[in-house]
């Protein structure tokens, strides 16, 4: 499911000169898994790791999905794509109540997160943290957000 929608995103983005991020390297994924446990107390879901094995983050039509670390976009090297650990540390520092969530990305003025309390993946208002939609997996969350780009 996720692989198919990412192929569609890459094909559409290529029409405008965009290129997907390369896959994360095995060493980057091992480091990220350990840092997520050590710094955030969170075990990364397998489908997020699978996503990073396809593309190491994404910036497409207002949707930003954090990569394994902060690095430049391959098609826009003057723009950095924020890494998972860095983004979560920044958001936890800057946003009240953010320590109740793990953040995977943003969609314009919404955040894509996992709720410790609800044990669900959510699309939240970035200011109030009011939930708009909930999903049972990272893959479902990302697929739903990206599919909206093709149905509008």
C-alpha positions as CSV (number, residue, x, y, z in Angstrom):
1,X,0.0,0.0,0.0
2,X,2.6,2.5,1.1
3,X,5.1,1.5,-1.6
4,X,2.5,2.1,-4.3
5,X,1.5,5.6,-3.1
6,X,5.2,6.5,-2.8
7,X,5.7,5.5,-6.5
8,X,2.8,7.6,-7.5
9,X,4.2,10.6,-5.5
10,X,7.6,10.1,-7.2
11,X,6.0,9.9,-10.6
12,X,3.9,13.1,-10.1
13,X,6.8,15.0,-8.5
14,X,9.1,14.1,-11.4
15,X,6.8,16.0,-13.7
16,X,8.0,19.1,-11.9
17,X,11.7,18.2,-11.7
18,X,11.4,16.6,-8.2
19,X,13.3,13.6,-7.1
20,X,12.7,11.3,-4.1
21,X,15.2,11.1,-1.3
22,X,17.4,8.1,-1.5
23,X,16.7,5.2,0.9
24,X,18.3,5.4,4.4
25,X,21.3,3.2,4.9
26,X,21.3,0.3,7.3
27,X,23.7,2.1,9.6
28,X,21.5,5.2,9.7
29,X,18.5,3.0,10.6
30,X,20.3,1.2,13.4
31,X,21.5,4.6,14.8
32,X,17.9,6.0,14.5
33,X,16.3,3.0,16.2
34,X,18.8,3.3,19.1
35,X,18.4,7.1,19.5
36,X,14.6,6.8,19.4
37,X,14.8,4.4,22.3
38,X,17.4,6.3,24.2
39,X,16.2,9.8,23.7
40,X,12.5,9.5,23.2
41,X,11.7,6.2,24.9
42,X,10.0,5.0,21.7
43,X,10.5,1.9,19.6
44,X,10.1,2.8,15.9
45,X,7.3,1.0,14.1
46,X,8.4,-1.4,11.4
47,X,6.4,0.3,8.7
48,X,8.2,3.6,9.5
49,X,11.5,1.8,9.1
50,X,10.1,0.3,5.9
51,X,9.2,3.8,4.6
52,X,12.8,5.0,5.4
53,X,14.2,2.0,3.4
54,X,12.3,3.3,0.4
55,X,12.8,7.1,0.9
56,X,14.7,8.7,3.7
57,X,12.0,11.4,4.3
58,X,9.6,13.2,2.0
59,X,8.7,16.8,1.1
60,X,5.8,16.8,-1.3
61,X,2.9,19.2,-1.8
62,X,2.8,20.5,1.8
63,X,3.5,17.1,3.3
64,X,6.8,16.7,5.2
65,X,7.7,13.2,6.5
66,X,10.8,13.2,8.7
67,X,13.9,11.3,7.6
68,X,16.4,9.3,9.6
69,X,18.4,12.6,10.1
70,X,18.4,16.2,9.0
71,X,19.8,16.5,5.5
72,X,19.3,18.5,2.3
73,X,16.6,17.6,-0.2
74,X,18.2,15.9,-3.2
75,X,16.3,18.1,-5.6
76,X,16.6,21.3,-3.6
77,X,19.9,21.2,-1.8
78,X,19.4,24.6,-0.2
79,X,16.4,23.2,1.8
80,X,16.9,20.8,4.7
81,X,14.5,17.9,5.5
82,X,14.3,17.6,9.3
83,X,15.3,14.3,10.9
84,X,13.0,12.3,13.2
85,X,15.0,12.8,16.4
86,X,15.7,16.5,15.7
87,X,12.1,17.2,14.9
88,X,10.7,15.4,18.0
89,X,13.2,17.1,20.3
90,X,12.3,20.5,18.8
91,X,8.6,20.0,19.0
92,X,8.8,18.7,22.6
93,X,10.7,21.8,23.5
94,X,8.5,24.3,21.7
95,X,5.0,22.9,22.1
96,X,3.2,22.4,25.3
97,X,1.8,18.9,25.7
98,X,4.0,17.5,22.9
99,X,5.7,15.0,25.2
100,X,2.4,12.9,24.9
101,X,3.2,12.3,21.2
102,X,5.8,11.0,18.8
103,X,5.9,13.2,15.6
104,X,6.4,11.7,12.1
105,X,5.8,14.8,10.0
106,X,3.6,17.7,9.1
107,X,0.8,18.4,6.6
108,X,0.6,22.2,6.2
109,X,-0.9,23.2,9.6
110,X,-1.4,19.7,10.9
111,X,1.0,17.3,12.5
112,X,1.2,13.5,12.0
113,X,1.8,11.8,15.3
114,X,1.5,8.8,17.5
115,X,-0.4,9.2,20.7
116,X,1.0,7.4,23.7
117,X,-2.4,7.7,25.5
118,X,-4.6,6.5,22.6
119,X,-2.0,4.1,21.1
120,X,-3.1,5.4,17.7
121,X,-1.6,7.4,14.8
122,X,-3.3,10.8,14.5
123,X,-3.6,13.9,12.3
124,X,-3.6,16.7,14.9
125,X,-4.1,20.5,14.7
126,X,-0.5,21.8,15.2
127,X,-1.6,24.4,17.8
128,X,-4.4,22.8,19.9
129,X,-3.5,19.1,19.3
130,X,-7.1,18.4,18.6
131,X,-7.3,15.2,16.6
132,X,-8.9,15.2,13.1
133,X,-8.4,11.6,12.1
134,X,-7.0,8.4,13.6
135,X,-5.3,5.4,12.1
136,X,-4.0,2.1,13.4
137,X,-0.6,2.2,11.7
138,X,2.0,4.6,10.3
139,X,1.4,3.2,6.8
140,X,-2.3,3.9,7.0
141,X,-1.7,7.5,8.3
142,X,0.8,8.3,5.5
143,X,-1.2,6.7,2.7
144,X,-4.3,8.6,3.8
145,X,-2.5,11.9,3.8
146,X,-0.8,11.4,0.5
147,X,-3.9,10.0,-1.2
148,X,-5.6,13.3,-0.5
149,X,-3.2,14.9,-2.9
150,X,-4.5,12.9,-5.8
151,X,-8.2,13.2,-5.0
152,X,-8.4,16.9,-4.8
